[in-house]
């Protein structure tokens, strides 16, 4: 064991962890901001769509719960949480909408492969995290629609990505 290399590995590991924390903090902030905007927009589009279809829509003051019905029939309920909302349909279908991005931090373990290889891997990982940090502000987010259908015998689940919530509405009401 080369003690100087071992110290270098410790220092590189600390630097990598600090960069990962910077990434996680910035990513959390951007995702929370974008999630609020995108969910607000989706709920507004959902509300407009139902009203255009002749539904009567009522909501609480914070728009955390919407109830819709068509002449007292076909109740549809939307429940909003801070980072998702769910829609319960009268035919036992349930949809959950959340916001996601493909920009993800990868955690790699390198110990036990030789000091030179571990040093090169840690340096590469640092550069990868720095690149991810530079991409945070410009990343694309999308709607992730989880569809669940329940019957007496089983529950079926499916998931689809949408960049436009109008496309998700088409799936929900088809």
C-alpha positions in Angstrom: 0.0 0.0 0.0 1.3 3.4 -1.0 0.4 5.7 1.9 0.5 8.9 -0.3 -1.9 7.3 -2.7 -4.1 6.1 0.2 -4.3 9.7 1.5 -5.0 10.9 -2.1 -7.9 8.4 -2.3 -9.3 9.7 1.0 -9.1 13.3 -0.2 -10.7 12.5 -3.5 -13.5 10.6 -1.8 -14.2 13.6 0.4 -14.2 15.9 -2.6 -16.5 13.6 -4.4 -18.9 13.4 -1.5 -19.0 17.2 -1.2 -19.7 17.5 -5.0 -22.5 14.9 -4.6 -24.0 16.9 -1.8 -23.9 20.1 -4.0 -25.6 18.2 -6.8 -28.3 16.7 -4.5 -29.1 20.1 -3.0 -29.3 21.9 -6.3 -31.3 19.1 -7.9 -33.8 19.1 -5.0 -34.3 22.8 -5.3 -34.8 22.8 -9.0 -37.1 19.8 -8.9 -39.3 21.2 -6.2 -39.7 24.5 -8.1 -40.4 22.8 -11.4 -42.7 20.2 -9.8 -44.9 22.9 -8.3 -45.2 24.8 -11.6 -45.9 21.6 -13.6 -48.4 20.1 -11.2 -50.2 23.5 -11.0 -50.4 23.6 -14.8 -51.6 20.0 -15.0 -54.3 20.5 -12.4 -55.5 23.6 -14.2 -55.6 21.6 -17.5 -57.5 18.8 -15.8 -60.0 21.2 -14.4 -60.6 22.9 -17.7 -60.9 19.6 -19.5 -63.6 18.4 -17.1 -65.5 21.6 -17.3 -65.4 21.4 -21.2 -66.9 18.0 -20.9 -69.8 19.3 -18.9 -68.6 18.3 -15.4 -69.3 20.4 -12.4 -66.0 20.9 -10.6 -65.6 22.0 -7.0 -62.3 22.6 -5.2 -61.0 23.6 -1.8 -59.2 26.9 -1.5 -55.7 25.5 -1.9 -56.6 23.3 -4.9 -55.5 20.2 -3.0 -58.8 18.4 -3.6 -61.0 18.6 -6.6 -64.4 16.9 -6.9 -66.1 16.6 -10.3 -69.4 15.0 -11.3 -71.6 15.0 -14.4 -75.2 15.8 -13.3 -74.5 14.2 -9.9 -73.1 11.0 -11.5 -69.6 9.8 -12.5 -67.7 11.2 -9.5 -64.0 12.0 -10.2 -61.8 13.0 -7.3 -58.3 14.6 -7.5 -56.1 14.6 -4.4 -53.0 16.7 -4.5 -50.0 16.2 -2.3 -46.9 18.4 -2.4 -45.1 16.4 -5.1 -47.8 14.3 -6.8 -51.5 14.1 -7.4 -53.9 11.2 -7.8 -57.1 10.9 -9.6 -59.8 8.3 -8.7 -62.2 7.5 -11.5 -65.7 6.0 -11.0 -64.7 2.8 -12.9 -62.0 1.9 -10.2 -59.2 3.3 -12.3 -56.6 5.3 -10.3 -54.0 7.6 -11.9 -51.0 9.1 -10.1 -49.1 12.0 -11.7 -45.6 12.9 -10.6 -42.8 14.9 -12.1 -39.4 13.3 -13.0 -36.2 14.0 -14.9 -33.7 11.6 -16.4 -30.8 13.5 -14.8 -29.7 11.1 -12.0 -26.6 10.8 -9.8 -24.9 7.4 -10.1 -23.1 6.0 -7.1 -20.1 3.8 -7.8 -18.0 1.7 -5.5 -14.3 1.4 -6.4 -12.5 0.1 -3.3 -10.4 -3.0 -3.5 -9.3 -2.7 -7.2 -5.9 -1.2 -6.7 -4.9 2.3 -5.7 -4.1 3.6 -9.2 -7.4 2.3 -10.6 -9.4 3.7 -7.6 -7.8 7.1 -8.0 -8.6 7.2 -11.8 -12.2 6.2 -11.0 -12.6 8.8 -8.3 -11.3 11.5 -10.6 -13.7 10.4 -13.4 -16.6 10.3 -11.0 -15.7 13.9 -9.8 -15.8 15.1 -13.4 -19.1 13.3 -14.0 -20.7 14.9 -11.0 -19.4 18.4 -12.0 -21.0 17.8 -15.4 -24.3 16.8 -13.8 -24.2 20.0 -11.7 -23.7 22.1 -14.8 -26.8 20.4 -16.4 -29.2 20.9 -13.5 -30.7 24.2 -14.6 -31.3 23.2 -18.2 -32.6 19.7 -17.6 -36.0 18.5 -19.0 -38.7 17.3 -16.7 -41.7 15.2 -17.7 -45.0 13.9 -16.3 -45.0 10.3 -15.2 -48.5 8.9 -15.3 -49.0 5.7 -13.2 -52.2 3.9 -14.2 -53.8 1.4 -11.9 -56.9 -0.7 -12.6 -58.4 -2.7 -9.8 -60.8 -5.6 -10.2 -62.1 -8.3 -7.8 -59.2 -10.6 -8.6 -56.1 -8.4 -9.3 -54.6 -5.0 -9.7 -52.9 -4.0 -12.9 -50.4 -1.2 -13.1 -48.8 0.7 -16.0 -46.6 3.8 -16.3 -46.0 6.2 -19.1 -43.9 9.4 -19.7 -45.4 12.6 -21.1 -43.8 16.0 -21.9 -47.3 17.5 -22.5 -50.0 16.9 -19.9 -52.7 17.1 -22.7 -51.4 13.8 -23.9 -51.7 12.3 -20.4 -55.3 13.6 -20.3 -56.1 11.7 -23.5 -54.8 8.5 -21.9 -56.8 9.1 -18.7 -60.1 9.7 -20.6 -59.8 7.2 -23.4 
